[in-house]
């Protein structure tokens, strides 16, 4: 690590993909999560030195090392369309308020805050949940800017997420702002922040590199289901999708990811045809594991997506250590934040804002000293 990097605190750290993405521009000094299975993955990859396994309800902010940047991927279950949409008043997503309590206990509030959650945060309870979050940060003298960023700009996975970046209001950050919406701001963002005091349209460069296709990152040599199980899966493919599969040339190697869904009382396998994965999720979030329908040399086969492929879809390197148990490893990836999205945010917005804040603080101290000397 470079000692000049801003310090980074990671709440609800899960399996460590936020730390993985941020560490190139920040120095992690403290992370926490309650789940022992995810904690095992985190510490296997990032060590035990700065990791604190416990519930956020038991964390005292006064004991946490000073973080220039504080990140919190607070639970999404009550904000997700796959959940019960209880919002910030419910037990899981309501842990946001416990995190806020910890923030208030810190000897010095962080210069920059980054919050991550599902896009349902913007629409839950008619947008009231986001407005409550925004006003809570505003009451603590932050300027706040929500963004919707899809991991598909870097990876072959459709994964839109809300990222709320807040910065202390006392310094000028206009070099990192736009006058109006840009590629980071969906209609849902612009609608929910209308008339909210202290709102910011953050600016970042659009990613340049073309993402790989799903067919380029999967392991074609992985064992597949037996013929009977493959036929059973093929038999429940949605009719409109079956006709598209029949049009695939025999010479074409292709992969079609899909989830099982219940439609009109019947189970169907709904596929994607754009060579990218559907959003990785966890069974706890109300969604099943993702299947792959594979076509090669005129033959159709099927299997589950592997945990290593799931990690690749999150941008984790192949060296990233995962749990041996399939469900644990798959859930850890499905509940994480895509590495290159965090890396982009850290490099182009979070670290620059933190450094700008430090520069402002130095100028303020010099100005105060000058005034005292001249008095």
N, C-alpha and C positions, 0 to 999 in steps of 0.2 A: 504494500500500500504506500501511497505518497502522503507524507505528513501534511502537505499543504491542502489536501482534500477537505471539503466540509465533512463534519461528523454526521452520522446517519443512524437514526433509531427506527426500528421496524416492529410495529405492533401487529398482532395476529399474523405472525411471520410464516406460519404453515411450514411447507417443505423447503423454504429458502430461495425460491426463484426471484423474489423481489431483491433480496440481498445479492443474488447472482447477477442481476441486471444492473444494480446500482454501484457495485463495488469498483467498477472501472472509473467512476467519477467521484465516489464518496468513500469515506472510511466508516464501516459499520462498527458501532461501539456498544450497542445493546439491542437485543431482539427477544421477543417472547411469543409463546403460544401455549395453549392448554393441552393440546392433543399429544400424547406420548408417541404415537406412531409417526406423526409428522415431525415431531421434535427429533426423532431418531434419524430421519432423512436429513433434516437441517444440519444437525451436528456432525453427521457422517461427511457432509460436504463442506461445512464452514467452521467446524470445530466447536468446542463447548465453552470457550473462554468468555464469550459475550452473550450466550444464550441463557434465558431465564424461563424455565417451564413453570407456568402457573396460570390461573385464571386472571383476567384483567381486573376482576373484582378484588383480588388480593394484592394488586400492585400499588405501591406508594410512589407517587411521582417524585418525591424528594430524594429517593434512592437511585434514580436513573441518571447515568452520565449525561452531561450536556450534549444535546443534539442540535446542530444547525438546521438539519432537515428531519422532520418526523413524518413517517409513513404509517398509515393504518388502513389495512384491508379488512374492515370490520365485517362481521357475518352478513351474508346476503339473503339467507333463507326467507326472511319476512318481507323482502323487497322483490324477490324473483317471481316471475309468472308461474314457475313450477311450484312455488310455495303457496302459503295461505294469504300473502299480501297483508300481513298485520302491520307492516311498516315499522317506524322507529319506536312505536309504543310496545311492540312485541318483545319477547324475551331474548331472541338471538340478535336480531339487528339492533335491538335496543341497547346492546352493549356499547353502542356509540356514546351513550351518555356516561358510562363508566370510563371510557377512554377520555372523554372531555374532563371528567373529574381528575383523572391522572394528570392531564395537561395543566389544569389549574394548580396542582400541587408542585409542579416543577419550579425550582428556584428562579429559572429564567425561561420564559416561553420561547419555543423554537422560532427562528426567523422565517422558516418556510415549512408549510404543512402540505402533505399530499394524501388524499383519501381516495380509495378505489372501491368500486362496487358495481353491481349489475345496472343496466340501463333503467331498470324499474325504479331506481332511486328517484329519477326525474318525474315519473308519472304516478308513483304510489300515493294513494289518498289524494288524487287530483293535483299532485305536485306539492302538497303541503309538507311532506316529509323532507324534500329537498329545501324548501323554504325555512323549515325549522333548523336544519343543519346550517344553512347559510347565515341565518340570523344569530345562531349561537357563536359562530366564528366571528361575525361582524361585531358582536358585543365584546369580543376580546381583541378588538382593534386590528382585524385582518381585512385585507381586500381579497375577494374570492372569485375564482374563475373555474367553472365546470367545463369539461371537454368530453366528447365521445370519441374514443379511438378504437379502431378495429385491428386486431392482430393480423388480419389478412394482408395488411400492407407490408408485412415482413415474413409471414408464415402461411402455409397452405391450410389455414383454419379460420373459419368465420367465428370471431370472438369479439364483438363490440362490448366495451366496458366504459363506465363513467370514471373519469379522473378529475378530482376537485383539487386544484392547487390554490393555496392561500398564502399570502405574504404579508408581513407586518406593514401597516399602512403608512408609516412615517418616512419611508424613503421612496425615491423616484424609480420606478421600474418600467417606464414607458418604452425603453428600448426592446422590451420583451412583450409588448402589447400591440394589438391592432385596434383600429377605431371601430371595427364591426366584426361580424362573423367571418371565419375562414374555414378551411377544411376540417378543423377541429370541432366545429360547432354545428351540430345537427339542428333541425327545426325544434326538436324537443328541448334542446339547450336554450335556444334563443327565447322560446316561449316561457320557460319556467323562470328565467332571470329578469324578465321584463319588470321594470319598476323596482327591482331589488337594489337597495343602496349598496355601494361598494363592490359592484360586479365588474369583472375584468374579462376581456377577450384576449386570452394568451395567444402568443404567436410562436410557432416552431416551424422549421423547414419540413417540407414533405419528404418522406423517405425516398431515396433514389434507387436502391437496388431492387431488382425484380425478385419476388419471392419464388422459391422452388414450388413445383407442383406436388400434389400428394403422391402421384405415381413415382416421383423422384426420391422420396424419403422413406417409403415403405420397404420392408425386406421381402423380396419376392420368393425367397427360399424357405420362409417360415412354414411349418406344417399347417395344413388346412383341415377343415372338418371332413369327416367321412362322407361318402356319397349320399347316404340316407339323410344326414343332417343338412347337407348342402341343398338337397332337393326340397326338404321341408322349408328352408328359408326362402328358396326361389319361389316356392308355391304361394307365399304370402306377400310377395312384392306387389305394390299397388299396380293396378292394371295399366294405368297410363305410363308407368315406368317400365313395365314388362315389354311394351311395344317399342320403347326406345332401346332397350337392351338388344332386341332382335335385329336392330339396324346396325349394330357394331360389326365392322368388317372382321373376318376371321383372323386376319394378320395383325390386328391392332391389339396391343397390350394396354389394358385399361383397368382402373379401379373405381368402384362406386361405393362410397361410405353411406351408411344408413342406420337409423334407429327404428326399433319396433314401436309402433303407436297403436292405440285402440281407436278405430274409426267406425261409427255406427254399430258399436258392439262387437266388432271383429278386429282381430290383431292383423296389422299390416306392417310390412317393412318399407319405409319411405326412404328413397335414395337421393343422393345429390349427383349431378352430372357436370359439375364445373371444375372437377379435379382438385377440389379443396375439401377438407374435413368439415363436418358439422362441429358445433361448439362442444368441446369436451366438458362433461358434467360428472357429477357423482350420483350414485343411487340415492343418497340422502336428499339430494336436490330434486328428486322426483323423476329422474330420467334414467334410462337403461344404458348399458354399455354399448359402444359403437361397433357395428359389424362392417366388414369389408366384403363386397362382392367383386371377385377378381376374374378377369378375362385374359387368357394368354393362349395363343395358337389354337383358337377355336374352342377352347375348353373353359367352362365356368366352374369356379371353386368359391369357397367362402370360409371365413374365419373371423374371430374377434381381432380388433386392433391390439397390438402388443403394447406392453407398458413402455418399452423403449421407443416405439413409434409415438406414443402419447407424449413422452418427454420431448421428442424432436418437434412435435407440433406446438409445444410450449417454448421452444427455443433453447432448451437445456442441452448442453453438449453430451455426446455419448459417454463421456467419462463421469457424468453426474450419477452418483450412487442412488439407487432406488430400493424400496422394500422388496424382499423376495416374494412376498404374498401378492398375487395379482390384484386383488381388490384394493389392498392398501396402497399399492403403488399407483394404480389407475385413479383412485379417488384423490390421492395427493396431487396428482397433475391436474385433474379436472377442477380442483378447488384452488388452483394457483393463479398467478399473474404471469402473462407471457414475458419472457426475459427481454427480447428486443424492444418491447414497448417501454419497459422500465428503463432500459439503457438509453433509449431516445429521450425520454423525459429527463433523466438524470443529467445527461450530457448537454441538452439544449435548453433546459428551463430550470430544473431544481438547483443544480450546482451553480450555474451562473447567478441565479437570484440570491443564493446564500452568500456567494462571494461579493456580490454587489452590496448586500446588507452589511457585511463585515467592513467593506470600504467606507460605507456611510457612517458606521459606528466610529471608525478611526478618525474620519474628518470631524465628526461631532466632538470627539474628545480633544482634538487639536484646537478646534474653535473655542471650546470651553476653557482650555488652558490659556489661549491667547487673550480671552476676555478677562480672566483672573489676573494675568500679568499686567494688562493695561489699566486695570482698575486702581 
